[in-house]
């Protein structure tokens, strides 16, 4: 009975995960989708049931489609992903006996007489072999801890530690007046605070865009000083200065933004949204942004997909993106309460990750791509131009 319950539970969870754009892999959410497929297939084998896992997922879709219409809309892609991952696991199991024998030989050379938990984790992570399969193939003793999958999951949940410079903002500083969505090339502001040790200045207001959402910060001038970086810490914006600061707190200063750089950053940011939409149209609704970077010279977009892109797919994505640019597709930027935004657009809004706050800034390229985004954007014809995907 336990295996039957596991099959029902795992395939239901798998259906929702794949519908939300998760692609089975060895990292992050994709790892858990892969885990569900493999545990389900193992449970089916234990029950001597020769049923394709996609058939069970299809039954789940038919059961839930009235309450969740989008699972029916994405049915073909969900089942295709399940079949692909199932075939990958079958191929992995076929190679398993040779892999386990090789690991055992290494253990014996070191004087060992059993396959340890660390070996099991490595076999799972590196070769996709679940512990029960290893035990079937092994001649040495295999002890499978009850919390094996918890240990593996914990390993994959470890967050990457950022080594960014830690800067503390004085507690008595007022919030910065944020004007960086307004298009200006120069402005005046009053200096609130100067940190000469870390070489940064806090103004009472700013039009400099601080780094965020994969978009690099604006640069420019503050009087005769070079502004080389801008960061937002909570509600305060700090301006990193190059060289000795010869200004004082309370001074009113003239600031100039490197407008050509800002325009190029804006253009590249909008281009990533267009390409994200094009990738989804060409490759399917499982496409999800997994990373992005927008610099002055180039923009990069990482998306989830279960296979390497072919030349024809890349060309099709490029054509689709350029078509949107040529049409000068309308871009609307507006703010909605979080609940209303999620109800209207779903969690696909969070392509760049979840954003804080009760209200969400939405960038909507009409009938193409809608995302919660704090970056700079403008009309396609004015700022993006005709552009290749690469």
ChimeraX attribute file (.defattr): number of C-alpha atoms within 10 A of each C-alpha:
attribute: neighborCount
match mode: 1-to-1
recipient: residues
	/A:1	7
	/A:2	7
	/A:3	16
	/A:4	13
	/A:5	10
	/A:6	16
	/A:7	23
	/A:8	15
	/A:9	13
	/A:10	19
	/A:11	25
	/A:12	20
	/A:13	17
	/A:14	25
	/A:15	25
	/A:16	20
	/A:17	19
	/A:18	23
	/A:19	20
	/A:20	20
	/A:21	22
	/A:22	27
	/A:23	27
	/A:24	26
	/A:25	17
	/A:26	16
	/A:27	14
	/A:28	16
	/A:29	17
	/A:30	18
	/A:31	19
	/A:32	21
	/A:33	26
	/A:34	23
	/A:35	22
	/A:36	21
	/A:37	23
	/A:38	22
	/A:39	16
	/A:40	23
	/A:41	20
	/A:42	17
	/A:43	18
	/A:44	19
	/A:45	13
	/A:46	10
	/A:47	11
	/A:48	9
	/A:49	10
	/A:50	9
	/A:51	11
	/A:52	13
	/A:53	20
	/A:54	20
	/A:55	14
	/A:56	17
	/A:57	24
	/A:58	19
	/A:59	13
	/A:60	19
	/A:61	25
	/A:62	15
	/A:63	13
	/A:64	16
	/A:65	15
	/A:66	11
	/A:67	8
	/A:68	13
	/A:69	13
	/A:70	15
	/A:71	23
	/A:72	18
	/A:73	14
	/A:74	19
	/A:75	19
	/A:76	13
	/A:77	19
	/A:78	29
	/A:79	20
	/A:80	12
	/A:81	19
	/A:82	26
	/A:83	17
	/A:84	14
	/A:85	21
	/A:86	20
	/A:87	12
	/A:88	13
	/A:89	19
	/A:90	13
	/A:91	12
	/A:92	15
	/A:93	18
	/A:94	10
	/A:95	13
	/A:96	21
	/A:97	16
	/A:98	12
	/A:99	17
	/A:100	23
	/A:101	16
	/A:102	11
	/A:103	14
	/A:104	20
	/A:105	12
	/A:106	11
	/A:107	17
	/A:108	13
	/A:109	9
	/A:110	9
	/A:111	9
	/A:112	13
	/A:113	14
	/A:114	16
	/A:115	22
	/A:116	15
	/A:117	16
	/A:118	12
	/A:119	17
	/A:120	24
	/A:121	20
	/A:122	13
	/A:123	19
	/A:124	18
	/A:125	16
	/A:126	10
	/A:127	16
	/A:128	21
	/A:129	24
	/A:130	21
	/A:131	21
	/A:132	14
	/A:133	16
	/A:134	22
	/A:135	18
	/A:136	12
	/A:137	15
	/A:138	17
	/A:139	14
	/A:140	15
	/A:141	11
	/A:142	19
	/A:143	14
	/A:144	15
	/A:145	13
	/A:146	8
	/A:147	9
	/A:148	16
	/A:149	15
	/A:150	11
	/A:151	15
	/A:152	17
	/A:153	15
	/A:154	10
	/A:155	11
	/A:156	16
	/A:157	13
	/A:158	9
	/A:159	8
	/A:160	6
	/A:161	6
	/A:162	6
	/A:163	6
	/A:164	6
	/A:165	7
	/A:166	7
	/A:167	12
	/A:168	9
	/A:169	15
	/A:170	10
	/A:171	6
	/A:172	7
	/A:173	14
	/A:174	13
	/A:175	15
	/A:176	18
	/A:177	14
	/A:178	16
	/A:179	13
	/A:180	16
	/A:181	14
	/A:182	11
	/A:183	14
	/A:184	13
	/A:185	15
	/A:186	17
	/A:187	15
	/A:188	17
	/A:189	18
	/A:190	17
	/A:191	18
	/A:192	18
	/A:193	20
	/A:194	19
	/A:195	17
	/A:196	13
	/A:197	6
	/A:198	13
	/A:199	15
	/A:200	22
	/A:201	23
	/A:202	24
	/A:203	26
	/A:204	20
	/A:205	20
	/A:206	23
	/A:207	22
	/A:208	31
	/A:209	25
	/A:210	22
	/A:211	15
	/A:212	16
	/A:213	17
	/A:214	18
	/A:215	22
	/A:216	22
	/A:217	23
	/A:218	26
	/A:219	23
	/A:220	22
	/A:221	17
	/A:222	21
	/A:223	15
	/A:224	14
	/A:225	16
	/A:226	18
	/A:227	25
	/A:228	15
	/A:229	20
	/A:230	22
	/A:231	20
	/A:232	15
	/A:233	13
	/A:234	9
	/A:235	11
	/A:236	20
	/A:237	25
	/A:238	24
	/A:239	25
	/A:240	19
	/A:241	22
	/A:242	13
	/A:243	11
	/A:244	9
	/A:245	16
	/A:246	9
	/A:247	16
	/A:248	14
	/A:249	14
	/A:250	14
	/A:251	13
	/A:252	16
	/A:253	18
	/A:254	14
	/A:255	22
	/A:256	21
	/A:257	21
	/A:258	16
	/A:259	16
	/A:260	12
	/A:261	18
	/A:262	23
	/A:263	20
	/A:264	19
	/A:265	27
	/A:266	22
	/A:267	26
	/A:268	26
	/A:269	29
	/A:270	25
	/A:271	28
	/A:272	21
	/A:273	24
	/A:274	27
	/A:275	23
	/A:276	23
	/A:277	24
	/A:278	26
	/A:279	26
	/A:280	18
	/A:281	16
	/A:282	14
	/A:283	17
	/A:284	17
	/A:285	20
	/A:286	23
	/A:287	24
	/A:288	23
	/A:289	22
	/A:290	12
	/A:291	15
	/A:292	17
	/A:293	17
	/A:294	25
	/A:295	18
	/A:296	19
	/A:297	9
	/A:298	13
	/A:299	21
	/A:300	16
	/A:301	19
	/A:302	14
	/A:303	16
	/A:304	18
	/A:305	20
	/A:306	15
	/A:307	7
	/A:308	7
	/A:309	11
	/A:310	9
	/A:311	9
	/A:312	9
	/A:313	14
	/A:314	17
	/A:315	15
	/A:316	18
	/A:317	24
	/A:318	19
	/A:319	16
	/A:320	20
	/A:321	25
	/A:322	22
	/A:323	15
	/A:324	20
	/A:325	21
	/A:326	15
	/A:327	10
	/A:328	16
	/A:329	17
	/A:330	16
	/A:331	18
	/A:332	14
	/A:333	16
	/A:334	10
	/A:335	12
	/A:336	15
	/A:337	12
	/A:338	17
	/A:339	12
	/A:340	12
	/A:341	19
	/A:342	16
	/A:343	9
	/A:344	11
	/A:345	13
	/A:346	13
	/A:347	15
	/A:348	19
	/A:349	22
	/A:350	17
	/A:351	21
	/A:352	18
	/A:353	15
	/A:354	12
	/A:355	17
	/A:356	8
	/A:357	9
	/A:358	9
	/A:359	14
	/A:360	22
	/A:361	19
	/A:362	18
	/A:363	24
	/A:364	19
	/A:365	22
	/A:366	12
	/A:367	10
	/A:368	19
	/A:369	19
	/A:370	24
	/A:371	21
	/A:372	27
	/A:373	23
	/A:374	17
	/A:375	22
	/A:376	21
	/A:377	23
	/A:378	20
	/A:379	18
	/A:380	22
	/A:381	15
	/A:382	10
	/A:383	18
	/A:384	24
	/A:385	15
	/A:386	14
	/A:387	15
	/A:388	13
	/A:389	20
	/A:390	10
